[in-house]
Amino acid sequence: MVHMKKGHNIKLPAVSVLWLFFRGFRCCNSNKGLRDNRMQREKNKKIVREFYAEVFQKRNLSAVDRFMHDEYIQHNPDVRQGKAGFVEFHKGFFVALPDFCATINRMIAEDDFVFVYNTITGTHSGEGFLEYPPTGNRINFDTVDMYRLKDGKLIEHWDVADTRALFTQVGAIA
């Protein structure tokens, strides 16, 4: 019998009491792991935020080595593999959109992954974006980037972009 407030007694079988005890005991022991995991997620989010600030807001592609693992894997078929592929692709993007800006709308971390929902804006006034001539149009489209981190650096990347909005705005589709 488990005693609660005066006059309220609950009868629990011994198995239930043992289950509650061990369940609670396991949770108490795993709090350190949960705290460590939460701290790692926050650390990973901080790394990705700094990456966005340095590379996308300041357009500083020389900072890529500081943020990317030497074995960086790119899962976007439009971008060559590795850090060099990333730099090459974004050089073109930054030329095509000289006022390129990536605004983080939402960031979520889970295990060694960081998910970033962001909006890309800029004016399509330069050459260099997938061979489309400049239109002078204002560009505004959303992307979701998923990064996996290893040893405090980005090692793997996937993305989903609203390419319909992007290609409509650069005049590639009507």
C-alpha positions in Angstrom: 0.0 0.0 0.0 1.3 3.5 -0.9 0.3 6.2 1.6 -0.7 9.6 0.2 -2.6 12.4 1.8 -4.6 11.4 4.8 -7.5 9.3 3.9 -6.2 8.5 0.3 -4.5 5.1 0.1 -3.6 3.4 -3.1 -3.0 -0.4 -3.3 -0.3 -1.2 -5.8 1.0 -4.7 -6.5 4.6 -5.2 -5.4 5.6 -5.5 -9.1 4.3 -2.0 -9.8 6.2 -0.5 -6.9 9.4 -2.2 -8.1 8.8 -1.0 -11.6 8.4 2.6 -10.4 11.5 2.3 -8.2 13.7 1.0 -11.0 12.2 3.3 -13.6 12.8 6.3 -11.3 16.3 5.0 -10.5 17.2 4.7 -14.2 15.9 8.2 -14.9 17.9 9.6 -12.0 21.1 7.9 -13.3 20.5 9.1 -16.9 20.1 12.8 -15.9 23.8 13.4 -16.3 23.6 11.9 -19.8 20.6 14.1 -20.7 22.4 17.1 -19.4 25.6 16.3 -21.3 23.5 15.6 -24.5 21.7 19.0 -24.0 25.0 20.8 -23.6 26.4 19.1 -26.7 23.3 20.1 -28.7 23.7 23.7 -27.6 27.4 23.6 -28.4 26.6 22.3 -31.9 23.9 25.0 -32.4 26.5 27.6 -31.4 29.0 26.3 -34.0 26.3 26.4 -36.8 25.2 29.9 -35.7 28.8 31.1 -35.9 29.2 29.4 -39.3 26.2 31.3 -40.6 27.4 34.6 -39.2 30.9 34.3 -40.6 30.2 32.5 -43.9 26.7 33.6 -44.9 26.3 37.0 -43.3 29.9 38.2 -43.8 30.3 36.1 -46.9 33.8 35.1 -45.6 34.5 31.9 -47.5 38.1 31.8 -46.1 36.5 30.9 -42.7 35.3 27.5 -44.1 38.4 25.6 -42.9 37.6 26.7 -39.3 34.0 25.3 -39.5 34.2 22.3 -41.9 35.8 18.9 -41.3 38.4 17.8 -43.9 36.1 15.0 -44.8 33.0 17.2 -45.4 30.3 15.3 -47.4 27.8 17.3 -49.5 24.5 15.6 -50.3 23.3 18.3 -52.8 23.9 17.1 -56.4 24.4 20.7 -57.6 27.5 21.1 -55.3 30.8 19.3 -55.7 32.0 17.3 -52.7 34.2 18.7 -50.0 35.0 22.1 -48.8 36.2 23.2 -52.2 32.8 22.3 -53.7 31.1 24.3 -51.0 33.3 27.3 -51.6 33.0 27.2 -55.4 29.2 27.0 -55.2 28.8 29.9 -52.8 31.3 32.1 -54.6 28.9 31.9 -57.5 26.0 32.6 -55.3 27.6 35.6 -53.6 28.6 37.0 -57.1 25.0 36.5 -58.4 23.5 38.0 -55.2 26.0 40.6 -54.0 23.6 41.4 -51.1 23.1 37.7 -50.3 21.7 37.2 -46.8 20.7 34.0 -45.0 18.4 34.6 -42.1 17.9 31.8 -39.5 14.2 31.4 -38.8 14.5 28.3 -36.6 17.3 26.0 -35.4 16.8 22.6 -33.8 19.5 20.2 -32.6 19.2 16.4 -32.0 22.2 14.2 -31.2 25.0 15.3 -33.6 22.6 17.0 -36.1 21.6 20.6 -36.4 18.6 21.5 -38.5 18.3 25.1 -39.8 15.2 26.6 -41.4 16.3 29.8 -43.1 15.3 32.4 -45.6 17.7 33.5 -48.4 17.3 37.0 -49.8 19.3 39.1 -52.2 19.2 40.9 -55.5 20.0 38.9 -58.6 22.3 41.5 -60.1 25.5 39.5 -60.9 26.7 36.6 -63.1 27.5 33.3 -61.6 24.3 31.6 -60.5 23.9 28.3 -62.5 24.5 30.2 -65.7 21.4 32.4 -65.4 21.9 36.0 -66.6 21.2 38.7 -64.0 17.6 39.8 -63.8 17.8 42.6 -61.2 15.0 40.7 -59.4 14.8 40.6 -55.6 15.2 36.9 -54.5 13.5 35.5 -51.5 13.2 31.7 -50.9 13.3 29.3 -48.0 15.7 26.4 -47.3 16.2 23.8 -44.6 19.8 22.7 -44.0 20.7 19.7 -42.0 24.3 19.4 -40.7 26.0 16.6 -38.9 28.9 17.6 -36.7 31.9 15.6 -35.7 34.7 16.9 -33.4 33.1 20.3 -33.4 33.1 20.7 -37.2 30.5 20.3 -39.9 31.1 16.9 -41.6 27.9 16.3 -43.5 25.2 18.4 -45.1 21.8 17.9 -46.7 19.4 20.6 -47.8 15.9 21.2 -49.2 15.3 24.5 -50.9 12.2 26.1 -52.4 13.7 25.9 -55.9 10.4 26.7 -57.6 10.4 30.1 -55.9 14.1 30.6 -56.6 13.9 29.6 -60.3 10.7 31.7 -60.9 12.5 34.7 -59.4 15.6 34.4 -61.6 13.3 33.9 -64.7 14.2 30.3 -65.3 10.6 29.2 -65.1 7.3 31.1 -65.5 
